[in-house]
Amino acid sequence: MSEVLVATALATLFAMTALWLLSLALRDASIVDIWWGPGFVVVAAVAAQTAATEGSRTAALVALTALWGLRLGIYLLARNAGHGEDPRYQAMRRNWGPRFPWISAVTVFALQGVLQWTVSLPTQIGIAIGGELGLIGWIGVAVVAGGLLFETVGDLQLTRFRRDPANAGRVMAHGLWRYTRHPNYFGDCVAHWGLFLVAFVGTASWLSSIGPIVMTVLLLRVSGVALLERSIGKRRPGYAEYQARTNAFFPGPPKTG
């Protein structure tokens, strides 16, 4: 297992270094966000190549990670195309001035590389162990599929809503967004817990549980729900009312009264 973890760490380091150099040439640190999903696919591929294990567990983890990661990467690439650097990174660039390239190497690219490697622990460990899926593993496959479907539908609904000029400045409160303010984040979280179940085997499961736990904290408290909701109320006049009647993360019926 240690060989797999070292190989994926080196692959992540190489990828993030190359991505950082590309961001300097493009003057756009936003490319790190697009790489989040595909980076997991690279980790899974390197783990599979290094471990050379066989069985349905390895096949399922590689396939499910590829479906999740490539879908997310393609979606973000299409969404961000033509919009330039994300305002978050523009603010960092203004704040740090000439030091931004080196600051971004650590606080943006290196940090995301560490998080990517950590969150992907279930995939790495499950591939290293290999073998056949049991009942828990097949339940995990279903959970990943459900989470992936949920976030995909949520993203598609939001994309269609945003494309309608009549919705400019309005709050998306239809479809899955009627039951949770962040169906994309919820589905994403579910998918990662599903990967943990697919990889669930023996005493190594305690280590792989770090991945979905870290991802859940990120989505709820750091870069997901918490970060977005600090600013979205200022951009969407009706958002306070939407918050009052709609669950922030876990889906549930809209509140009344």
Steps between C-alpha positions, in 0.01 A plus 500: 500500500784740581627478141160610373478793742849621409439466126172694515660770716780546246252505212291763679812710570605483135151586373457795736845636416423483129160658559658783702749573221215504249304741721796740494505495121123549478478737797204296617511302824139386441625201303570331832124471559442333163775249584337394830293218348744380230776496760315221682488305174879528470541382859278197433687415180842526667378293795367229269819494294720482810298244694418280198217343701208321341137452591175690499607741776785646296288515184211669682720760669678595177176517301299690760781748567535560126126562460489739794826684429467544124138610527595767752801615301306531175217684675733754662698548179181577307364723776818705540591532132534862393451644851865557587652447842264435789444813718643316803836465333482851355462631855800294614701629204422862592576437867836327451618691194836377363513226766181336379669238276695358795216542746262320263747214462454422870155625599318399181678223309693319772206519739258364243745223417515395864122507528458307176735227616334484842141491376591226249630266773204259469571453129872456556463254787219303338702460180809398698300226673307387194282191513132454441216720620279376779158625602636824648700566186200457271297726727781752456471475122129584528576790737759646261255470211229673701729783608633547148148512358390750765785744441480464122128577494554793736775644278292458185198668660711795612669532161163511321372756752801728451475489121159667510552880501169539683659335806780754540533590868234247602537204737491146365234328711361231272573133439750358750576857610156510661610240755860602566687822429801302381399175324832493315698503825271246664528261205876547498521411868283190452722383212814518715338304782397247238861461388590439863247215513632353174850501653378376840702195602680398818691722739616736222152653493577726794772668291286533188221659705719811524418573135122545520525665840736767363279544193188545714673765713620682188154505345320606817746727676777616270480527120142390436183609675661738749711686243224538244235617744719776638460690175202366312247691712648828378462393137153344528240730670257213566758266647414567865144383443630196313732419792211520745296232325767272347749267667861603453645157421294190577189483279164543669154643435484882486407666827170686520376775727 
